[in-house]
Amino acid sequence: MSFSTLGLSNEIIRAVTERGYTKPTPIQMQAIPAVLSGGDLLAGAQTGTGKTASFTLPLLHRLSSDKNIKSTSNGCSPIRALILTPTRELAAQVELSVREYGKYLKLKSMVMFGGVSISQQKQRLQSRVDILVTTPGRLLDHVQQGTVNLSHIEVLVLDEADRMLDMGFIRDIRRILSLLPKQRQNLLFFATFSEKIKALAAGLLHHPTQIEVARRNVTADTVVQKVYKIDRDRKRQLLTHLIRQDNWQQVLVFTRTKYGADRLVKQLTQDRIQALAIHGNKSQSARTHALAKFKNGSLQVLVATDIAARGLDISELPHVVNFDLPNVPADYVHRIGRTGRAGASGAAISLVCVDEYQLLADIEKLIKQRLPFEVVAGLGANVQTQPEAIPDGRKHRPKPKGSKRPARSTAKPLPQTSVKPSAPRTVTGGKKSSGSSSSSRR
Ligand code: AMP
């Protein structure tokens, strides 16, 4: 199957061909005809599946082939499509795709989010905008100030709707829905299905086409998953060691808290590893700057919280590290789904301390896979230096017959270079005798 057999216009096909796409991905094969037909859609697909193009391409096609465009009272052509995203970064990324896929069309798009000047946005809204990509909060700011008109929206897209609900946007979404014309097409995308999504879909969609592309197989050969058992206050030391040992050039590190992200960046910087953080307390310009540097390869380590990193398309990312395990097991799948994309190989590494064993058990239950422990000589969990003495700590399943927790020592021993030359290294557990400890606060 090709893009042309899906019924897309030559201008759109030309743009995707120039982008290097030769054939549609599974979600695109199913979603494009459904959206072109004008009906509602409920689609389960994660970042990395090609989901953005799956709604952007047919949306562009529909809007550009309809020559019957109404004018608003001020004579301007109205906003015809609204794409809502949970985060600013995702909004920026989606709008970039809209522009790129629509570069041979006459449609105009705009991205809008908080953390940047509202007056420029107001100005831009006075000129032609066909497709508006925005986060719910800033959109409602404009609604309140009467600077945006949503009364001619023909297509509504909720991208990563599950994350929007997790982030508490349900009231904002309901408010926005009440401002839209009743007659419209609704496209709802989610990564993880839940009762909340079910309820939202029930109230929003009319006889939707339902699509669920296979969840990325997290056990795919292209993604190597490793778990290191490590004391909480030595996670930072292990991370520095791993980055240096294999000379990782681009690594995305997840922490559970904003505070933990900032603290880790400080510590890595002390270790002379270039790192920046993105999370909700960072200014928009700092977030954009960090992400741009990371994407163009000039930043070695990007430390992120789940919400800030959600939906980011950082292609062919070689290393993802879970500095803290996520509280929600599905987030593990989202996090590691960033590696090994498009056939590139990747490694997903989790640093797990004793109070995270239950979280690990929950993740293993979800992915239906047991992840073997790795140890770095001299850097393991402090109290349990003998694998035999390590309590499993993971519930839900019987231990494999006759075996204790598998602990493979495959990594090279901690090299002296990861320790300051003047600092003698204590032998037990390889704990550094100097430098700050990194007990992470929840
Ligand atoms: P998404 O799931 O929308 O975040 O897309 C993930 C990545 O897949 C992006 O880098 C897209 O540029 C890329 N992509 C989307 N559609 C295709 C396609 N048909 N062929 C190859 N790559 C694609």
Residues whose N, C-alpha, C, O or C-beta is under 5 A from the ligand:
A	BS01	AMP	Y21 T22 K23 P24 T25 Q46 T47 G48 T49 G50 K51 T52 A53 D313 S315
